[in-house]
Amino acid sequence: MYIVLLGPPGTGKGTQAKRIAEQLGIAHVSTGDMFREAAASGTALGTRAKSYMDRGELVPDEVTLGMLGERLKQQDAQGGAIFDGFPRTQPQAAALDESLAKQGKSVNIALHITASDDEVVRRLSGRWLCPNCGEIYQEASRPPRQPGLCDACGASLTQREDDRAEVVRQRLEKQRPARDLLNHYRGQTKLVDIDGEQGVEAVTKQLADAIRNSTQEPAKS
Ligand code: AMP
């Protein structure tokens, strides 16, 4: 099963994608995580991507698609994947369709998590990450038991560079899912809107219900 998770930054896509990947036993493919890892290891791709990420802009499609193509060839993605933060543009969506079609596969459902700008800014400025094990915390809705420390492994939590308020505003401006991207999946009757302003558990439940329904009948937009 191949699932696409769409929505502005800060709607909990990362948290939800991890849960779904675990529940369904499929790969979690986050292009943002892949770019951050490449930037941290100082590869040519990472350095190029970082210059866009630091400005809150999208990395050009040819860079993103090259990286994604390699990722899709890996063994763990053969049985299915949830794409988190990908596709961000209609050409990326078309390229994903094309590469899956070559293997006789297709995207089963596109889940679009929505939230207002105010809510997104509030959430991102309170987001903390564990650099060691990847756990994600939110000051208001999911604080760590001990401030600044990861519940799972005890490492010191960090904030993402691009979660600073001024970059968040740019990301919102430049990275709202484009109408043509949403229409791509709406046209395929695969788009399902989910209200991301509910609690994390309620969103997880709605996503799981939508995925279950999509295996029984065509999704409704
Ligand atoms: P994210 O963790 O998904 O918010 O992504 C962090 C940053 O990585 C974004 O602000 C973009 O600069 C870049 N990025 C991630 N995924 C994509 C993508 N599919 N296309 C272009 N740029 C991306």
Residues whose N, C-alpha, C, O or C-beta is under 5 A from the ligand:
A	BS01	AMP	P9 T31 G32 D33 F35 Y52 M53 G56 E57 L58 V59 T64 D84 G85 F86 P87 R88
